[in-house]
Amino acid sequence: MLKDTYNERLFQGGLRRFVHLGRFLWLARRIAELDPDVETLVELGCYDGRVLEHVRPSLRHYVGYDANWEGGLDIAKTKWASHPEYEFRHADSADAFDLSQRFDVGVCMETLEHVADELVDDYIDALATVIRRRLYVTVPNEKYFPFAVKYFYHAFVGGGEHYAPAEVVNAALGRLSRVARDGHKGFDYDDLIRRLERRFVIDRVEGQPVPELPPWVSTGVSIIAHPRARS
């Protein structure tokens, strides 16, 4: 197992831990509110299955798909080895989904911003096919004031994507069509919402890690949606 895993880096403490733990606490609250009897759950971008620490008491079947970035699936399979009802499957594309299965809810947290743009719609289609009730999504906000805060934070402490000066201005103004896409860089949560609306009805869009704040002033965005009726 990696000594410095993705989750270890995110949850080391302080403000960073607060921000990243917030989405799991949000998920637990919203599932308890909207889907308290959930028994089956599919997750895209499961990494080590941390979601299960927050929703697993009622689950009888869980499938997590992941590209195994930094060995996340290997960690998950070891971590949850005593739970045969939890499956972890490698997925580099939506073709990996078993579309014959059905799940009460789906979860996709901090994942779609990393997916190649040409693959996003395929994953959305797969999720819409296998989910019966609701989809819970979280993504970062990479525009407006939250972008500026994150950009100057990374400029001070290191890390983050490289932005040309004009791209910094355009991201801060929300003009992400003028920013080259590269992971978080140039990712537009409003564009994702529009793409989700092809197959889902959007029920709520909230800020993260404080849902009471509007998305545009938050460092992250959470989305709850349900599949459109199949014709």
C-alpha positions as CSV (number, residue, x, y, z in Angstrom):
1,M,0.0,0.0,0.0
2,L,1.3,3.5,-0.8
3,K,2.6,5.4,2.2
4,D,1.3,8.7,0.9
5,T,-1.9,7.9,-0.8
6,Y,-4.4,10.3,-2.4
7,N,-6.7,10.2,0.6
8,E,-3.9,10.6,3.0
9,R,-2.8,13.8,1.3
10,L,-6.4,15.2,1.3
11,F,-7.2,14.3,4.9
12,Q,-4.0,15.3,6.7
13,G,-5.7,18.0,8.7
14,G,-6.6,21.7,8.8
15,L,-8.6,23.5,6.2
16,R,-7.9,21.0,3.5
17,R,-9.3,18.2,5.5
18,F,-12.4,20.3,6.3
19,V,-13.0,21.0,2.6
20,H,-12.6,17.4,1.4
21,L,-14.4,15.7,4.3
22,G,-17.3,18.0,3.7
23,R,-18.4,16.2,0.6
24,F,-18.6,12.9,2.4
25,L,-20.6,14.4,5.2
26,W,-22.8,16.1,2.7
27,L,-23.4,12.7,0.9
28,A,-24.3,11.0,4.2
29,R,-26.8,13.7,5.1
30,R,-28.4,13.9,1.7
31,I,-28.7,10.1,1.3
32,A,-30.2,9.9,4.9
33,E,-32.7,12.6,3.9
34,L,-33.6,11.4,0.4
35,D,-32.7,7.7,0.2
36,P,-32.6,6.4,3.7
37,D,-33.5,2.9,2.6
38,V,-30.9,2.6,-0.1
39,E,-29.7,-0.9,-0.6
40,T,-27.7,-0.9,-3.8
41,L,-25.2,1.8,-4.8
42,V,-22.9,2.3,-7.8
43,E,-19.9,4.7,-7.7
44,L,-17.8,6.1,-10.5
45,G,-14.4,7.1,-9.2
46,C,-14.5,5.1,-6.0
47,Y,-10.7,5.1,-5.3
48,D,-10.4,3.2,-2.0
49,G,-14.2,3.0,-1.2
50,R,-14.2,5.8,1.4
51,V,-17.8,6.4,0.5
52,L,-18.7,3.1,2.2
53,E,-17.5,4.5,5.6
54,H,-20.4,6.9,5.4
55,V,-23.3,5.0,3.8
56,R,-22.6,1.3,4.1
57,P,-24.8,0.2,7.1
58,S,-27.9,-0.3,4.8
59,L,-26.1,-1.6,1.7
60,R,-26.5,-5.1,0.4
61,H,-24.7,-4.5,-2.9
62,Y,-22.1,-1.9,-4.0
63,V,-20.1,-1.7,-7.1
64,G,-17.2,0.9,-7.4
65,Y,-15.6,1.7,-10.7
66,D,-12.2,3.4,-10.9
67,A,-9.2,3.7,-13.2
68,N,-7.0,2.5,-10.3
69,W,-5.1,5.8,-10.2
70,E,-2.4,5.5,-7.6
71,G,-3.5,1.9,-6.9
72,G,-6.8,3.0,-5.3
73,L,-8.7,-0.2,-6.4
74,D,-5.9,-2.4,-4.9
75,I,-6.3,-0.5,-1.6
76,A,-10.1,-0.9,-1.7
77,K,-10.0,-4.6,-2.3
78,T,-7.7,-5.1,0.7
79,K,-9.6,-2.6,2.9
80,W,-13.0,-4.2,2.2
81,A,-11.9,-7.8,1.7
82,S,-14.3,-9.0,4.4
83,H,-17.3,-7.7,2.5
84,P,-18.1,-9.8,-0.5
85,E,-21.1,-7.6,-1.2
86,Y,-18.7,-4.8,-2.3
87,E,-17.2,-5.1,-5.7
88,F,-14.4,-3.0,-7.1
89,R,-13.9,-2.9,-10.9
90,H,-11.4,-1.3,-13.2
91,A,-12.8,1.2,-15.7
92,D,-10.9,3.3,-18.2
93,S,-14.1,4.0,-20.2
94,A,-17.9,3.6,-19.8
95,D,-17.6,0.3,-21.7
96,A,-16.6,-1.3,-18.4
97,F,-20.1,-0.7,-16.9
98,D,-22.4,-3.7,-16.7
99,L,-25.5,-2.1,-18.1
100,S,-27.7,-5.0,-17.1
101,Q,-27.3,-4.1,-13.4
102,R,-29.6,-1.7,-11.6
103,F,-28.8,0.4,-8.5
104,D,-30.9,2.5,-6.2
105,V,-28.5,5.4,-6.3
106,G,-25.2,6.5,-7.9
107,V,-22.3,8.5,-6.6
108,C,-19.6,10.3,-8.5
109,M,-17.4,12.6,-6.3
110,E,-14.5,14.7,-7.5
111,T,-14.1,12.5,-10.6
112,L,-15.7,14.0,-13.7
113,E,-13.3,16.9,-13.8
114,H,-10.6,14.3,-14.4
115,V,-12.4,12.5,-17.2
116,A,-11.4,13.3,-20.8
117,D,-14.0,15.6,-22.3
118,E,-14.9,13.1,-25.0
119,L,-15.7,10.4,-22.5
120,V,-17.9,12.4,-20.1
121,D,-21.2,11.9,-22.0
122,D,-20.6,8.1,-22.2
123,Y,-20.2,7.9,-18.4
124,I,-23.3,10.0,-17.9
125,D,-25.3,7.7,-20.3
126,A,-24.0,4.6,-18.4
127,L,-25.0,6.1,-15.0
128,A,-28.4,7.1,-16.3
129,T,-29.0,3.5,-17.5
130,V,-28.1,1.7,-14.3
131,I,-29.5,4.2,-11.7
132,R,-33.1,3.9,-10.6
133,R,-33.5,6.8,-8.2
134,R,-30.8,9.5,-7.8
135,L,-27.3,10.5,-8.7
136,Y,-25.1,12.4,-6.2
137,V,-22.2,14.3,-7.8
138,T,-19.6,16.6,-6.5
139,V,-17.1,18.6,-8.5
140,P,-14.7,21.6,-7.9
141,N,-15.6,25.2,-8.8
142,E,-12.8,26.4,-11.0
143,K,-14.1,29.9,-11.8
144,Y,-15.0,33.2,-10.2
145,F,-13.7,34.2,-6.7
146,P,-13.2,30.6,-5.5
147,F,-10.8,30.0,-8.4
148,A,-8.8,33.1,-7.5
149,V,-8.5,32.0,-3.9
150,K,-7.3,28.5,-5.0
151,Y,-5.0,29.9,-7.6
152,F,-3.2,32.3,-5.3
153,Y,-3.1,29.6,-2.6
154,H,-1.2,27.3,-4.9
155,A,1.0,30.1,-6.1
156,F,2.0,30.6,-2.5
157,V,2.4,27.0,-1.3
158,G,3.1,25.3,-4.7
159,G,1.2,22.8,-6.8
160,G,-1.8,23.3,-9.0
161,E,-2.0,23.7,-12.8
162,H,-0.2,26.2,-14.9
163,Y,-2.2,29.2,-16.1
164,A,-1.2,31.8,-18.5
165,P,-1.9,35.4,-17.3
166,A,-4.9,35.7,-19.6
167,E,-6.3,32.4,-18.4
168,V,-6.1,33.6,-14.8
169,V,-8.3,36.6,-15.7
170,N,-10.7,34.5,-17.8
171,A,-11.2,31.9,-15.1
172,A,-11.8,34.5,-12.5
173,L,-14.4,36.1,-14.8
174,G,-16.0,32.7,-15.5
175,R,-15.0,32.6,-19.1
176,L,-13.7,29.1,-19.1
177,S,-14.1,28.6,-22.8
178,R,-11.0,30.7,-23.1
179,V,-9.0,28.5,-20.7
180,A,-7.3,25.3,-21.9
181,R,-8.7,22.2,-20.3
182,D,-6.3,20.1,-18.2
183,G,-7.7,18.3,-15.2
184,H,-9.2,20.9,-12.9
185,K,-8.0,23.7,-15.1
186,G,-10.8,25.0,-17.3
187,F,-13.4,22.6,-15.8
188,D,-16.8,24.3,-15.8
189,Y,-19.5,22.9,-13.5
190,D,-22.2,24.7,-15.4
191,D,-21.2,22.9,-18.5
192,L,-21.4,19.6,-16.6
193,I,-24.8,20.4,-15.4
194,R,-26.0,21.1,-19.0
195,R,-24.5,17.7,-20.0
196,L,-26.2,15.9,-17.2
197,E,-29.5,17.4,-18.2
198,R,-29.6,15.3,-21.3
199,R,-30.2,12.2,-19.2
200,F,-31.1,13.5,-15.8
201,V,-33.4,16.0,-14.1
202,I,-31.5,18.3,-11.8
203,D,-33.1,18.4,-8.3
204,R,-30.5,20.5,-6.4
205,V,-27.3,22.3,-7.0
206,E,-25.5,23.3,-3.7
207,G,-22.2,24.7,-2.6
208,Q,-19.4,22.6,-1.0
209,P,-18.3,22.2,1.7
210,V,-21.1,24.4,3.1
211,P,-24.3,23.5,1.3
212,E,-26.1,26.6,2.6
213,L,-23.8,28.8,0.4
214,P,-24.5,29.2,-3.3
215,P,-22.2,27.3,-5.7
216,W,-20.6,30.3,-7.3
217,V,-19.0,31.4,-4.0
218,S,-18.0,27.9,-2.9
219,T,-14.8,25.9,-3.6
220,G,-16.9,23.0,-4.7
221,V,-20.3,22.2,-6.1
222,S,-22.7,19.3,-5.4
223,I,-25.5,18.1,-7.7
224,I,-28.4,15.8,-7.0
225,A,-30.4,14.5,-10.0
226,H,-32.7,11.7,-11.0
227,P,-32.8,9.9,-14.4
228,R,-35.2,11.1,-17.0
229,A,-38.1,8.8,-17.8
230,R,-37.1,6.3,-20.5
231,S,-39.2,6.6,-23.7
